[in-house]
Amino acid sequence: MEIEIDYKGKKEKVVLKTLSWGENNDCVRAGIKGKDVDFVLQQEHRLVKSIAKAPFEVTMETLRELPANIGDKLFNAMQKLNQLEEDVAKNLNSPSEVKEPLMEKK
């Protein structure tokens, strides 16, 4: 997905990619500290891993320094690219707890 942003007075493009299952799990794991879960940190990791090309160095620090409107635009695009399928999302209480099997019973 290509997103146009106003960066340092110029129109620039940022390319975002869909995360693999393993990449997404790495991001979830990065936000788990003992029994605590830092959802903001997980989302920041997801955004860093989703950006394939940008007019800036893609690090947690540079993303945090972006103007809020640019950060929000990139975050919303990343969320759209990496959203769960509706039937999967309905069955999840938490990232690791499934209420009922998602596969058909034979």
Contacts in CASP RR format, 6 or more apart in sequence:
PFRMAT RR
TARGET T0000
AUTHOR 0000-0000-0000
METHOD contacts of the structure
MODEL  1
MEIEIDYKGKKEKVVLKTLSWGENNDCVRAGIKGKDVDFVLQQEHRLVKS
IAKAPFEVTMETLRELPANIGDKLFNAMQKLNQLEEDVAKNLNSPSEVKE
PLMEKK
1 15 0 8 1.000
1 16 0 8 1.000
1 17 0 8 1.000
1 77 0 8 1.000
1 80 0 8 1.000
1 81 0 8 1.000
2 13 0 8 1.000
2 14 0 8 1.000
2 15 0 8 1.000
2 16 0 8 1.000
3 13 0 8 1.000
3 14 0 8 1.000
3 15 0 8 1.000
3 16 0 8 1.000
3 73 0 8 1.000
3 74 0 8 1.000
3 77 0 8 1.000
4 11 0 8 1.000
4 12 0 8 1.000
4 13 0 8 1.000
4 14 0 8 1.000
5 11 0 8 1.000
5 12 0 8 1.000
5 13 0 8 1.000
5 14 0 8 1.000
5 70 0 8 1.000
5 73 0 8 1.000
5 74 0 8 1.000
6 12 0 8 1.000
6 70 0 8 1.000
7 55 0 8 1.000
7 56 0 8 1.000
7 70 0 8 1.000
8 55 0 8 1.000
10 55 0 8 1.000
12 54 0 8 1.000
12 55 0 8 1.000
13 53 0 8 1.000
13 55 0 8 1.000
14 51 0 8 1.000
14 53 0 8 1.000
14 54 0 8 1.000
14 55 0 8 1.000
14 74 0 8 1.000
15 51 0 8 1.000
15 52 0 8 1.000
15 53 0 8 1.000
15 54 0 8 1.000
16 50 0 8 1.000
16 51 0 8 1.000
16 52 0 8 1.000
16 74 0 8 1.000
16 77 0 8 1.000
16 78 0 8 1.000
16 81 0 8 1.000
17 50 0 8 1.000
17 51 0 8 1.000
17 52 0 8 1.000
17 81 0 8 1.000
18 50 0 8 1.000
18 81 0 8 1.000
18 82 0 8 1.000
19 27 0 8 1.000
19 46 0 8 1.000
19 49 0 8 1.000
19 50 0 8 1.000
19 81 0 8 1.000
19 82 0 8 1.000
23 49 0 8 1.000
24 46 0 8 1.000
24 82 0 8 1.000
26 45 0 8 1.000
26 49 0 8 1.000
27 42 0 8 1.000
27 43 0 8 1.000
27 45 0 8 1.000
27 46 0 8 1.000
27 49 0 8 1.000
28 42 0 8 1.000
28 95 0 8 1.000
30 41 0 8 1.000
30 42 0 8 1.000
30 45 0 8 1.000
31 37 0 8 1.000
31 38 0 8 1.000
31 39 0 8 1.000
31 41 0 8 1.000
31 42 0 8 1.000
31 45 0 8 1.000
32 38 0 8 1.000
43 75 0 8 1.000
44 60 0 8 1.000
44 63 0 8 1.000
44 64 0 8 1.000
45 60 0 8 1.000
46 78 0 8 1.000
46 82 0 8 1.000
47 63 0 8 1.000
47 71 0 8 1.000
47 74 0 8 1.000
47 75 0 8 1.000
47 78 0 8 1.000
48 58 0 8 1.000
48 59 0 8 1.000
48 60 0 8 1.000
48 63 0 8 1.000
50 78 0 8 1.000
50 81 0 8 1.000
50 82 0 8 1.000
51 58 0 8 1.000
51 74 0 8 1.000
51 78 0 8 1.000
56 62 0 8 1.000
56 66 0 8 1.000
63 71 0 8 1.000
63 74 0 8 1.000
66 74 0 8 1.000
83 89 0 8 1.000
84 92 0 8 1.000
87 102 0 8 1.000
88 102 0 8 1.000
91 98 0 8 1.000
91 99 0 8 1.000
91 100 0 8 1.000
91 102 0 8 1.000
92 98 0 8 1.000
92 99 0 8 1.000
93 99 0 8 1.000
END
